[in-house]
Amino acid sequence: MKKTVTAKKETDGPSPSKMIDGRIKELGDWRGETLKRIRALIKEADPDVVEEWKWRGVPVWEHDGIICTGETYKAVVKLTFAKGAALDDPAGLFNSSLDGNVRRAIDISEGADINEKALKALIRAAVALNAAKKKPGKKA
């Protein structure tokens, strides 16, 4: 008699969204507030965004591929767009990693103003680029 083994989905702790909540709370300063605001803008720009937690603690936002990451450093919150070099940036938000062939980043310092309209447009453009490059028949 053969035993039937069924696959069991494992959960390795809190969801990515809860991990991001934890990072924001853990920071407890302007960086946490900035990450929280950026996260809200990403969700406003793309209500279908999927939050992930990768590379040992980096918040990642995806929709048909990576849109951007939200890394926190001592002096900046860095939004790195996976395919930023292929995006139009008429407002000039990209201010870091400008020499790369693929990625572009936005470094946000303490007290910096965030051009919310331009950032949401950039998020939407990244989503559209991911959707355009999605292979036919592949599910998101």
C-alpha positions in Angstrom: 0.0 0.0 0.0 1.4 3.4 -1.1 1.3 6.4 1.1 0.0 9.5 -0.5 2.0 12.6 0.4 0.4 15.9 -0.1 2.3 19.0 -0.5 1.9 21.4 2.4 2.5 25.1 2.0 4.9 26.3 4.6 4.9 29.7 6.1 8.1 31.0 7.4 6.8 33.5 9.8 5.2 36.9 9.2 4.0 38.0 5.8 6.2 40.4 3.7 3.8 43.2 4.5 4.1 42.5 8.3 7.9 42.5 7.9 7.8 45.9 6.2 5.5 47.2 9.0 8.2 45.9 11.4 11.0 47.7 9.6 9.1 51.0 9.7 8.4 50.6 13.4 12.0 49.5 14.1 13.5 52.5 12.4 11.4 54.8 14.5 12.7 58.0 12.9 12.5 60.0 9.7 13.6 57.0 7.7 10.6 55.0 8.9 8.2 57.8 8.2 9.7 58.2 4.7 9.5 54.5 4.0 5.9 54.5 5.2 5.0 57.5 3.0 6.7 55.9 -0.1 4.9 52.7 0.6 1.6 54.5 0.6 2.4 56.3 -2.6 3.3 53.0 -4.3 0.0 51.4 -3.2 -1.9 54.5 -4.4 -0.2 54.3 -7.8 -0.7 50.6 -8.2 -3.4 49.1 -5.9 -2.4 45.6 -7.2 1.2 45.9 -6.1 2.6 42.8 -4.3 4.9 43.4 -1.3 7.9 41.1 -0.9 10.7 40.8 1.7 14.0 39.8 0.0 17.7 39.7 0.3 17.7 39.4 4.1 15.6 42.4 4.8 14.8 44.6 1.8 11.2 45.7 1.1 10.4 45.0 -2.5 7.3 46.0 -4.5 6.4 43.9 -7.5 3.8 43.8 -10.3 4.7 41.5 -13.2 8.3 41.8 -11.9 10.1 44.0 -9.6 9.1 47.7 -9.6 11.4 49.0 -6.9 13.1 48.2 -3.6 13.1 50.4 -0.5 16.4 50.3 1.3 17.2 52.3 4.3 20.6 53.7 5.1 21.9 56.1 7.8 21.5 59.2 5.5 19.0 58.2 2.9 16.0 56.0 2.0 16.9 54.6 -1.4 14.3 53.6 -3.9 15.9 51.5 -6.6 13.9 50.9 -9.7 14.8 47.5 -11.3 14.4 48.8 -14.9 14.8 52.5 -14.1 17.2 53.2 -17.0 14.3 52.3 -19.4 11.9 54.7 -17.8 11.3 58.3 -18.8 11.9 60.6 -15.8 10.7 64.0 -16.9 10.6 65.4 -13.3 14.2 64.3 -12.7 13.5 62.2 -9.7 16.4 59.7 -10.3 19.5 61.1 -8.5 21.5 58.0 -7.9 22.9 55.0 -9.8 22.7 57.1 -13.0 25.6 55.4 -14.7 24.1 51.9 -14.7 22.6 50.2 -17.8 19.5 48.9 -16.0 18.7 50.3 -12.6 18.2 53.8 -11.4 17.6 55.0 -7.9 16.1 57.9 -5.9 17.9 58.8 -2.7 15.6 60.6 -0.3 17.4 62.5 2.5 15.9 63.7 5.8 13.5 66.6 5.2 13.5 66.2 1.4 10.3 67.0 -0.4 8.8 64.1 -2.4 7.2 65.0 -5.7 4.3 62.6 -5.1 2.6 63.1 -8.5 5.9 62.4 -10.4 6.8 59.4 -8.2 3.3 57.8 -8.8 3.8 58.4 -12.5 7.2 56.7 -12.3 5.6 53.7 -10.5 2.9 53.4 -13.1 5.5 53.6 -15.9 7.5 50.8 -14.2 4.4 48.6 -13.9 3.5 49.3 -17.6 7.1 48.4 -18.6 6.9 45.1 -16.6 3.6 44.3 -18.2 4.9 45.0 -21.7 7.9 42.7 -21.1 5.9 39.9 -19.6 6.2 36.7 -21.6 2.9 35.6 -23.3 1.1 32.9 -21.3 3.1 33.6 -18.2 0.9 34.4 -15.1 1.8 37.2 -12.8 
